[in-house]
Amino acid sequence: MAIFNKVTTTPSSSGATAVTIIANGNRFVGDIEVTGQLQVDGLMEGSIRAEDAMTIGSQGSINGRIRGHLVQVAGHFEGEIWCDDLVIFPTGEVSGQVHCRQMVVENGGSFIGQRDQWSVESDDKDAEGQQSGMLLASIEPLL
């Protein structure tokens, strides 16, 4: 019996997909593309492209770029995110540029950076070349 076997995963008839996990205590450096869900509970540096939900667990930390549909952050993220929906949980911290349609920061969660709207029609090059808008509009002093 071989130690390493090639395993091909396909969605089941129920629509469930495979889950890729970078477990707590592990460090991954590089680029990754996943067709199923991705759970990061360890440390990661690099670029991620996820076709399904991507979650940074409370012990997880990513420094890099993420492109996906749903990004959920309970740990720490620093870098740039392109997604349809971003959810920052109470223990989550996001620092950097965010390009998304919808963003939710739950009570206790932290976002420091810039956010702008991201359109699905944009391809990778357009999304990477977009200039981010300011998160906050200018505030006039109270008299």
N, C-alpha and C positions, 0 to 999 in steps of 0.2 A: 504494500500500500504506500502510495506517495504521500509525502508530507504536504505538498502543494498541489492542489487540483484546480483546474479551471472550472469555475462555477458560473453558470449563466442564470441570471434571475429574470423572470418575466412577471408582469403584474398578474395576480390571480384573477379569477373570474369575478371576485368581489370588488376589484379595483385597487386592492392594497398593493403597495409597492415596497421595495426593499428599504431598509434603514441603514445608513452608514454612520458609524459612531467613532469619534475620536475621544477615547475614554480619558477620565481624569488621571493624571500622572504621565500622559503621553504628550509628545510634542511632534507636530507635523510641519515641515517647511516645504513649500512648493505650491503648485496649482492643482486644483481638483475640480472635476465635473461629475455631478451625480444626477442620475435620473430619478431616484427616489428621494426619500427624506434624508436630511443630514442633521446629526446631533453632535455638537462640539462641547465636550466637558473638559477637555485638556487645553493645550496651547497650540495655536496655529498661526503661521505667518505665510501669507501668499494670497492667491486669488481663488475665489470659489464661484462656480456657476451651478446653481441648483434648480432643477425643473420643478421640484415640489417644495414643501415647507423646509426651512432651514432654521435650526434653533441653536442658540448659544446658551448652554446651561449655566446655572449660578456659579459653578467653579470654572467655566470656560472663558477663554480669552482669545480674541483674534485681532491681529494687526495685518490689515491688507484691504482687499476689495471683495465685495460680494455682489453678485447679480442673481436675482431670483424673483419668485412670485411673492412668497410670504416669508419675511424674516422676523424672527422672534428673539429678543435679547433679554436674558436674565443675568448674564455675566457681563463681560467687558468687551467692547469693540472699539477699535481705532482705525480710521481709514475712510473708505468711500463705499457707499451702498447705492445700488440701483435696484428698485423693487416696486411691485404693485402696492404691497401693504407692509408696513413696519410697525411692530408692537414692541415697546420697551416696558418690561415688567418692573415691579417695585425695586428689585435688586439690580436691575440693568443699568448699564452706563454706555452711552454711545458718544463718541467724539470724532468729529470730522464732517465730511460732506455727505448729504443724503439726497438722493433723487428718487422720489416716490409719489404715488398717487395719494396715498392715505397714510398718516402717521398717528399713532396713539402712544402717549407717554403716560403710563399709569402712575398714580400717586406714589412718590418715593423714587421713581425712575429718573434718570438724568440724561439730558441731551445737551451737548455743547458743540456748536458748529453752525453750518449753513444747510438749509433745506430748500429744494425747489421741486416743482412738479416734473414728473417723468412721464413721457408718452411712450406707449407700446410701439408706436410706429418708428421710433428711433432705433437705429441699429447700434451695435457696439461702438463703432467709431463716433457716431453722433453723440451717444450718451457720454462717452469719455471726453468729448470735446466741448460739451455744454458748460457754460459758465453758471455757477450756482448763484441764486439770488440770496439776498440777506434774509435771515430768519426773522428778524424784527424790523419793522418799519421805523423810520426816524421818529423819535419822541420829542415833542415840543415841550419846553419847560412850562410849568404851571406858574401863573403870576399871582 
